[in-house]
Amino acid sequence: MIELKNISQVFDNGVETKQVLHELNLTIPEGQFVSIIGGNGAGKSTLFNIINGNLRPTTGTILFEDKDIARKGHAARAALIARVYQDPNFGVCPELTIAENMALANSRGKWRGLQWAIRKKDLVFFREKLAEFELGLEDMLRKKASLLSGGQRQVVTLLMAALQKPKLLLLDEHTAALDPRIARQVMEITKTMVEEQNITTVMISHNMSDAIAYGDRLIMLNGGKIILDVSGDEKCALTPAQLFAMFES
């Protein structure tokens, strides 16, 4: 699905130079769910910004389905890659209703023309999708997103990201701003959605237990390098205490 070859990222503000990623190599096959962990400054967000086109790497190549996309910006990748951020407010337009937000998401990558309208069949489709979460959101289609709780917004954002099944879904600590009970619920919804639609997914998480419990593969970044890459039984056998020990070593 996506292959990063010898990716380095250097930031230079004219006063000091800082290298955040060091010749990083990463291949993620189609349908895989990867969890990424690492301390502050490990390079996680920089890696995501490079993958979705917000940042052009200093050196290296990015192949997406064997096509070089290193020079393509965020807008050119929008039809391929969806990203859900930590802040629930980032994924929705607060002054639009749930239906209007979902209509915008449903048109991602399509020619929209000059007409703005939500058809009856669209509302039926949105209602059906929201009802799958069993949170009562299907009865709130006319409600402004600003009136939803953080957890409700994040669920709507997740659904919006997957409406036009992206080739790659980036989850950027998408449960970090939620209380533990809601975070668990959102993680279970994430797991179900990703598995049922077979969406290639990369999730940044600070929660060691979630990183072990969810996904097919676990990667740890430290100092801009991959220091751990495990999957299968090896991943399942890990404990949070072991991961914390690796952080400290």
Steps between C-alpha positions, in 0.01 A plus 500: 500500500758756611878488515731762649863472395785673681279779631687774685354824630714795603357826632714814471366828638816691418625480857516129564461181302309200633469161335171333596504191275816305410491297175179328605376202298145372539275280288131453583309241295136539403250424777749517787421686824819646647536664843786747549628603841786721612585782737465871432734599220534144371381608154146356498312814392774591253462156344123550465549846349733351242263215416196723445690772314505781755877479502751414229789286631852639483613178333341172406227345285132429568328234292123462515382191313839506323457862386736772621292761686785684676427817299122484535354731764224445754218597262617249237502222762164585656311245291743229611578581863267597788627627836325520836663734751522501879277806534137403421443855370746451212289240320173692468378846410327603827240729341380235256259224594605136518326443166681792337837384635437149373391631160832683466690186597295292259605726212873470572688431180192564284411789271261711706396762245323813615192342652458439874229254592449199725273250332248285686692186411812659652318556828382139500857385437642722777232384744578134427873553552454689827255242631773233478676665794193468726559841658179670386692723257263403218236715671729804512558559127359854520704585811800731469833327560586768759226358725644148508723364774866437425441126470204548268701733278784252481264218399348722230852591385595132479194425291568799276857383446378157387191599296696503175719210605851649498799303382670593828358619832725693740387515862698769680446421873128517425391392850752702706258789570215274613420365845597131550148357458431688177853432375442126539171526314662695215782244479251215469313691228833561327591131514164389358502759222857428392450123501165501321622733224855361490647851514878532513548692825784662694426617855721713723428428866645590840295221655727196525212262569310618192812470284534137605130412491405657168642445157722245330836664553673726754781743421698706750678818393783657695721783385357484150582132454299178521631308801224238520284340231297197610184320396306179561571297813808711580285813519224332700752374755623852580399680818478875568780459756730359233423790268567754776834330567592543132421872527739532790783294352 
